[in-house]
Amino acid sequence: IQVPQSAPREVDLKRVYDAVIVGSGAAGGMAAHVLTSHGLNVLMLEAGKKLNIESELKSTEWPYEHPRRGEMPPGYHGMSSREYTIRQPPYAQDSPYKFVGSYVQSWGGSDYSKNIVVNEKDHPYTGTPYAWVRARCLGGKTNIWGRLALRLSDFDFKAKSRDGYGEDWPISYADIEPYYNKVDLLLGISGQKENLPHLPDSLFQRPTKLNYSEVKLRHGLAKMGRTLTPYRAGVTTEGVKNKYRQRCYGRGACDRRAGGCDIHAAFDSPTGLIYPARDTGLLTLRPNSIAYEVKVDAATGKA
């Protein structure tokens, strides 16, 4: 994979951009892709750094090639989910470790993602007990996401009409379906069509094959009117129209998902959206840039 390593263009602070995007994760990357495809000049601000993601992600590395077989070095600690349930934020306030990472490092990430997630000691999270995994780098958490890619249905959008609770969304699945289809072509979704009303089918590529015991379980559940289906993942198994991504090798290292996918079969914002947007010449990246205020014009109400 030939990934552009050229330094980001210097930002001209006197230049007026058509749009400024704050953050480079799933939403920011998609905004960059859509806006540049329509001819807009865009500036993207990312609070974190631009990692050399080709050397950072380790899904094709053998465990014996990595120091300590993937375990974190002394002084580093990945919090377990249990630690989050018994502590109030900021979680790492009294920790004896110099680096405290989020729980993604305890279930398959370990040393592989320590440069992607924030150090909870340097970036304390307050205001809610929710365990919020945060990443400070280009692409954010799309570099290490769990890859589950499901569509919402009218069971979700019109839940009040079904059970009487809450409020119906002002949109329906029919309104969203065309956009789901566009996203599927960008991500590449592996899975199997099942025609389930509560779990709409995507534009699937070849699914990951079930093993023998899973096939037996699928047949047994079918007799009960239930469905076992392969994991619906944002992983291209047949390829997508993107020179920065390859199709999945199926080598079985996805349990190391917090270490990312270094062939980019699993979707990530940089290779899936940002690099193609930059290739248009209309996107300027500015990492290490924290946006702390959006000023609004009193007369027009515009940012």
C-alpha positions as CSV (number, residue, x, y, z in Angstrom):
1,I,0.0,0.0,0.0
2,Q,1.5,3.4,-1.0
3,V,0.4,5.9,1.7
4,P,1.3,9.5,1.1
5,Q,4.0,10.5,3.7
6,S,4.4,14.1,2.5
7,A,4.2,16.7,5.2
8,P,0.8,18.5,5.6
9,R,0.7,21.8,3.8
10,E,1.4,24.8,6.0
11,V,-1.9,26.5,6.9
12,D,-2.2,30.1,5.7
13,L,-3.9,31.8,8.6
14,K,-5.2,34.6,6.3
15,R,-6.9,32.1,4.0
16,V,-10.7,31.8,4.2
17,Y,-11.8,28.2,3.8
18,D,-15.2,27.0,2.6
19,A,-15.4,24.8,5.6
20,V,-13.4,24.0,8.8
21,I,-13.8,20.5,10.2
22,V,-13.0,19.8,13.8
23,G,-11.9,16.2,14.4
24,S,-10.8,13.5,12.0
25,G,-12.7,10.5,13.2
26,A,-15.7,8.9,11.5
27,A,-17.8,12.1,11.3
28,G,-14.9,14.4,10.4
29,G,-13.5,12.0,7.8
30,M,-16.9,11.7,6.1
31,A,-17.4,15.4,6.1
32,A,-14.0,15.9,4.4
33,H,-14.9,13.2,1.8
34,V,-18.3,14.7,1.0
35,L,-17.2,18.4,1.0
36,T,-14.1,17.9,-1.1
37,S,-16.1,15.8,-3.6
38,H,-18.3,18.8,-4.1
39,G,-15.4,21.1,-4.8
40,L,-15.1,22.9,-1.5
41,N,-11.7,23.9,0.0
42,V,-11.6,22.4,3.5
43,L,-9.4,22.7,6.6
44,M,-9.3,19.8,9.0
45,L,-8.2,20.4,12.6
46,E,-7.1,17.4,14.6
47,A,-6.2,17.7,18.3
48,G,-3.8,14.7,18.1
49,K,-0.8,13.9,16.0
50,K,-0.5,12.3,12.6
51,L,0.9,8.9,13.4
52,N,2.8,6.8,11.0
53,I,-0.1,4.5,10.9
54,E,1.7,2.0,8.7
55,S,4.2,1.2,11.5
56,E,1.7,1.8,14.3
57,L,-0.9,-0.9,13.4
58,K,0.2,-4.5,14.0
59,S,-2.5,-6.9,12.8
60,T,-0.1,-8.8,10.5
61,E,2.7,-8.9,13.1
62,W,3.5,-12.2,14.8
63,P,3.4,-12.0,18.6
64,Y,7.0,-13.0,18.8
65,E,8.0,-10.0,16.7
66,H,6.7,-7.6,19.3
67,P,8.4,-6.8,22.5
68,R,6.9,-8.7,25.5
69,R,4.7,-10.5,23.0
70,G,2.3,-7.5,23.0
71,E,2.2,-6.8,26.7
72,M,2.7,-3.2,27.8
73,P,6.0,-2.2,29.3
74,P,6.5,-1.6,33.1
75,G,4.8,1.6,34.2
76,Y,1.9,1.2,31.7
77,H,-1.5,-0.1,32.6
78,G,-4.7,-0.7,30.6
79,M,-7.7,-0.3,32.9
80,S,-10.1,-3.2,32.9
81,S,-13.9,-2.7,32.5
82,R,-14.3,-3.7,36.2
83,E,-12.0,-0.8,37.2
84,Y,-14.3,1.6,35.4
85,T,-17.3,0.3,37.2
86,I,-15.9,0.8,40.7
87,R,-14.1,4.1,40.1
88,Q,-15.5,7.6,39.5
89,P,-13.8,9.8,36.9
90,P,-11.1,11.0,36.7
91,Y,-10.1,7.3,36.8
92,A,-6.3,7.6,36.9
93,Q,-6.0,10.3,39.4
94,D,-4.4,8.2,42.1
95,S,-2.8,5.5,39.9
96,P,0.8,4.6,40.5
97,Y,1.4,4.0,36.8
98,K,2.8,6.7,34.5
99,F,0.5,5.8,31.7
100,V,-3.1,4.6,32.2
101,G,-5.0,3.6,29.1
102,S,-8.6,2.9,28.5
103,Y,-10.2,-0.6,28.8
104,V,-9.7,-1.2,25.0
105,Q,-6.1,-2.1,26.0
106,S,-7.3,-4.9,28.3
107,W,-9.2,-6.9,25.7
108,G,-6.8,-7.3,22.8
109,G,-5.1,-3.9,22.5
110,S,-2.4,-4.0,25.1
111,D,0.8,-2.4,23.8
112,Y,-0.5,-2.3,20.3
113,S,-2.7,0.8,20.9
114,K,-0.8,2.7,23.6
115,N,0.1,5.5,21.2
116,I,-3.5,5.8,19.9
117,V,-5.6,6.1,23.1
118,V,-5.0,9.0,25.5
119,N,-3.2,8.7,28.8
120,E,-6.0,9.1,31.3
121,K,-3.6,10.9,33.7
122,D,-2.8,13.6,31.1
123,H,-6.4,13.9,29.9
124,P,-8.7,13.3,32.9
125,Y,-12.4,12.7,31.9
126,T,-15.0,14.2,34.2
127,G,-18.7,15.0,34.1
128,T,-20.1,11.5,33.7
129,P,-19.3,8.0,35.0
130,Y,-19.5,6.7,31.4
131,A,-16.3,5.0,30.3
132,W,-15.4,7.1,27.2
133,V,-12.5,5.7,25.1
134,R,-10.6,8.6,23.6
135,A,-8.0,8.7,20.9
136,R,-5.7,11.7,20.0
137,C,-4.5,11.0,16.5
138,L,-5.5,11.3,12.9
139,G,-8.6,9.1,12.4
140,G,-9.3,8.8,16.1
141,K,-11.0,5.6,17.3
142,T,-11.7,4.5,13.7
143,N,-8.1,3.1,13.9
144,I,-9.1,0.6,16.6
145,W,-12.9,0.2,16.4
146,G,-14.6,-3.2,16.8
147,R,-15.9,-3.2,13.2
148,L,-19.5,-4.1,13.9
149,A,-21.6,-2.4,11.2
150,L,-25.3,-2.7,11.7
151,R,-28.2,-0.8,10.2
152,L,-31.0,0.7,12.3
153,S,-34.5,-0.3,11.3
154,D,-38.0,1.1,11.9
155,F,-38.0,-1.0,15.0
156,D,-35.6,1.7,16.2
157,F,-36.9,4.7,14.4
158,K,-40.5,4.1,15.2
159,A,-40.2,2.4,18.6
160,K,-43.0,4.4,20.2
161,S,-45.5,3.2,17.7
162,R,-44.5,-0.4,18.6
163,D,-44.2,-0.2,22.4
164,G,-45.6,3.2,23.5
165,Y,-42.4,4.5,25.0
166,G,-40.3,7.6,24.1
167,E,-40.9,9.3,20.8
168,D,-40.7,8.2,17.2
169,W,-37.9,9.6,15.1
170,P,-39.1,12.1,12.4
171,I,-37.3,9.9,9.8
172,S,-37.8,6.3,8.8
173,Y,-35.6,3.5,7.4
174,A,-36.7,4.3,3.9
175,D,-35.2,7.9,4.3
176,I,-31.9,6.6,5.5
177,E,-31.5,3.5,3.3
178,P,-29.9,5.4,0.3
179,Y,-27.2,6.8,2.6
180,Y,-26.6,3.5,4.2
181,N,-26.0,2.1,0.7
182,K,-23.5,4.9,-0.1
183,V,-21.6,4.2,3.1
184,D,-21.6,0.5,2.5
185,L,-19.8,1.0,-0.8
186,L,-17.1,3.1,1.0
187,L,-16.6,0.8,3.9
188,G,-17.1,-2.6,2.4
189,I,-19.4,-4.6,4.6
190,S,-19.0,-8.4,5.0
191,G,-22.1,-10.3,6.0
192,Q,-24.9,-12.5,4.9
193,K,-28.5,-11.5,3.8
194,E,-31.1,-12.8,6.2
195,N,-34.2,-10.6,5.4
196,L,-34.8,-9.8,9.0
197,P,-37.2,-6.8,9.5
198,H,-35.4,-5.7,12.7
199,L,-31.9,-6.0,11.2
200,P,-31.9,-4.7,7.6
201,D,-29.4,-6.2,5.2
202,S,-26.5,-4.2,3.9
203,L,-24.8,-4.3,0.5
204,F,-22.8,-7.3,1.7
205,Q,-19.5,-8.6,0.4
206,R,-18.4,-12.2,1.1
207,P,-19.0,-13.1,4.7
208,T,-16.6,-14.8,7.0
209,K,-17.4,-18.5,6.9
210,L,-19.0,-20.1,9.9
211,N,-17.1,-23.1,11.3
212,Y,-18.7,-26.5,11.7
213,S,-20.1,-26.0,15.2
214,E,-21.5,-22.6,14.2
215,V,-23.2,-24.1,11.2
216,K,-24.7,-26.8,13.4
217,L,-25.9,-24.1,15.9
218,R,-27.4,-22.0,13.0
219,H,-29.4,-25.0,11.8
220,G,-30.6,-25.8,15.3
221,L,-31.6,-22.2,16.0
222,A,-33.5,-22.0,12.7
223,K,-35.8,-24.8,13.9
224,M,-36.7,-22.4,16.8
225,G,-37.4,-19.5,14.4
226,R,-34.1,-17.8,15.4
227,T,-31.2,-16.7,13.3
228,L,-27.5,-17.0,13.8
229,T,-25.6,-15.0,11.2
230,P,-21.9,-14.2,10.6
231,Y,-20.6,-11.0,12.2
232,R,-21.5,-8.0,10.1
233,A,-18.3,-6.1,9.9
234,G,-17.0,-3.0,8.2
235,V,-14.2,-5.1,6.6
236,T,-13.9,-5.4,2.9
237,T,-13.5,-9.1,1.8
238,E,-13.8,-8.4,-2.0
239,G,-12.1,-5.0,-2.2
240,V,-13.4,-1.4,-2.6
241,K,-12.5,1.4,-5.0
242,N,-9.7,2.8,-2.8
243,K,-6.0,2.5,-3.5
244,Y,-5.1,2.8,0.2
245,R,-7.0,-0.4,1.3
246,Q,-6.7,-4.1,0.6
247,R,-9.2,-6.9,1.0
248,C,-9.1,-9.0,4.1
249,Y,-6.6,-11.9,4.2
250,G,-8.7,-13.8,6.7
251,R,-5.7,-14.6,8.8
252,G,-7.5,-14.6,12.1
253,A,-5.8,-11.8,13.9
254,C,-8.8,-9.6,14.4
255,D,-8.9,-10.4,18.1
256,R,-6.1,-7.9,18.2
257,R,-8.6,-5.3,16.9
258,A,-7.4,-2.6,19.3
259,G,-4.1,-2.9,17.4
260,G,-5.9,-1.8,14.2
261,C,-5.7,-3.3,10.7
262,D,-2.5,-2.5,9.0
263,I,-3.7,-3.6,5.5
264,H,-6.8,-1.4,6.1
265,A,-9.3,-4.1,5.2
266,A,-11.1,-2.9,8.2
267,F,-12.3,0.6,7.5
268,D,-10.5,3.5,9.1
269,S,-11.0,7.2,8.5
270,P,-7.5,8.1,7.3
271,T,-7.3,5.6,4.5
272,G,-11.0,5.3,3.8
273,L,-11.9,9.0,3.7
274,I,-9.2,11.5,4.5
275,Y,-6.3,10.4,2.2
276,P,-8.7,10.2,-0.8
277,A,-10.1,13.6,0.1
278,R,-6.5,15.0,0.3
279,D,-5.8,13.6,-3.1
280,T,-8.3,16.1,-4.5
281,G,-6.0,18.9,-3.5
282,L,-8.8,20.5,-1.6
283,L,-8.1,19.3,1.9
284,T,-5.5,20.8,4.2
285,L,-4.7,18.8,7.4
286,R,-3.6,20.5,10.5
287,P,-2.8,18.0,13.4
288,N,-1.8,19.0,16.9
289,S,-4.5,21.7,16.7
290,I,-7.1,21.9,19.5
291,A,-10.3,23.9,18.7
292,Y,-11.5,25.3,22.0
293,E,-14.0,28.0,20.8
294,V,-16.3,28.7,17.8
295,K,-17.0,32.4,17.6
296,V,-20.4,33.4,16.2
297,D,-21.0,36.6,14.3
298,A,-23.7,38.6,16.3
299,A,-25.2,40.1,13.1
300,T,-25.5,36.9,11.0
301,G,-25.5,34.2,13.6
302,K,-22.9,32.4,11.6
303,A,-19.7,30.9,12.8
